[in-house]
Amino acid sequence: MRTFAYQRVADQASALSAAVAGSVRYLGGGTNLIDLMRQNIEAPQALVDVSRLPAEITEMPGGGLKIGAGVRNSTLAAHPAVRTRYPMLSRALLAGASAQIRNMATVGGNILQRTRCAYFYDAAGSHCNKREQQAGCDAIGGFNRYHAILGASPHCIATHPSDMCVALAALDASVCLVGSGGERSVPLTDFHRLPGETPQIETVLHPGELITAIELPPGPAAVRSTYRKVRDRSSYAFALVSVAAGLNVVDGKIRDVRIALGGVAAKPWRAREAEKMLLGEAPTPDRFRASADAELAAASTFDGNAFKVELAKRTIVAVLAQLAGADA
């Protein structure tokens, strides 16, 4: 690990001031950033410790929640309002990591963890366009069981690892930011970028910008929701495929549906095509399958991850059937 400067701040203004010059990163729980620094993947000149900034979960007008960026994942998962009004989020957090990591990791840090794969970590022996532009992507011709089937590019096929963000994408969450240009809010679905020709640019953050909070709107589909994660082992592991879904059925018709997928793209993947096909329809397994087929029609696969297409479809159907009270 290279040497770096360190500064702990107690307020937002101090954090923004400290991040003005040079290669500076904000430090929350450090569960991803410090790991990457140890392996010489990340090499910031300075760390600005924002772990002492206020971290609260507060009610919003109309029944939504505002979640401070410094809230620990374990705290968020156990919060009564989250468990009752946004169960998919609580379940995603509990599926996301070990208890020790959840106790350290923050909401802001979870959102900002790097999209990565084993080749990204192998700085000594593998080519990776995320580490070095135009270096190539060894995953494309290599071991790609865990890699993207949607939204990938010839430059990168890594997947975003967050479970929490999949639920946030389905819940229409907004990311609150502050920087030198003032405050702004970005939908979570727009916050992360697809790789395109610049896979090293993963978010829409401006230099020095700080995540301050996440805002969750209320809704019946958020209340009747769940999260399912399919992985190679039941202990801590990234998803092969995951589904966050919420369903609101009135008089036998789907009035509202929210679906997001994890493990399939470089960002949490909002399943807009599937949602469009389900609105106003009866909640039947056949309709669920047709919507899953439509969503995965654009999938592009490799030898190692082609199985994900059918796995994603079946998981979508199973989760929606569970929410509808039907048999998958």
Secondary structure, DSSP 8 states (H G I E B T S, - for coil): ----EEEE-SSHHHHHHHTSSSSEEEESS-TTHHHHHHTTS---SEEEE-TTS---EEE-TTS-EEEETT-BHHHHHH-HHHHHH-HHHHHHHHHHS-HHHHHH-BHHHHHH---B-HHHH-TTT--BTTTSTTS-BTTTTS--TTS-SSS-BTTB--B---SHHHHHHHTT-EEEEEETTEEEEEEHHHHB---TT-TT--B---TT-EEEEEEE---HHHHSEEEEEE-SSSSS---SEEEEEEEEEETTEEEEEEEEEESSSSS-EE-HHHHHHHTTS---HHHHHHHHHHHGGG----TTTTHHHHHHHHHHHHHHHHHHT---
